[in-house]
């Protein structure tokens, strides 16, 4: 594992490579981001962004969504996949916001993760991007990138979140997630494009690839 200082330097380097890293979901407030993030499960941000304008027009807040008829809601979100489960989560989430929080999205991890369809990753996305509370969402990209570089060492998202949060100041948590997500989508894909990577000198995976190549060459 890298030191906290090295981890910070790596995130700063990645943020220079991806200077506009941010969630790619379109939203205007915490409620919209919460809805969009729930819809993004097993889907893509692009697909979600196609359905949310009509969805937010029909259901502009938790009070409206809490009263939604599933038969009316489901066609609007059908293309994001798993639409029955998602419509159940969305209506349940909105009803609980109305019942427990007067329709507002709470700026609190425990309260957020009590909402239907909201796990730690979704809560961190909303906290960090729309509520001004530091959060470090760990998705499959963050898992892959952080483990390859060697700034985390687990396939458990909660453990990786703990490791990264422990190494970084709070004001870098959301940035650390955003830059690794973008890096994982554009450069450090399942088949990585290491020649385009700004942190390859610090990357354990890149080093192990080159060590393996050197051994093969020496044996020839
Ligand atoms: S050097 Fe390669 S494996 Fe390492 S972070 Fe960059 S793209 Fe990923």
Boltz pocket constraint, residues with backbone or C-beta under 6 A from the ligand:
constraints:
  - pocket:
      binder: B
      contacts: [[A, 145], [A, 148], [A, 149], [A, 187], [A, 188], [A, 189], [A, 192], [A, 193], [A, 194], [A, 197], [A, 198], [A, 199], [A, 200], [A, 201], [A, 203], [A, 204], [A, 205], [A, 206]]
      max_distance: 6.0
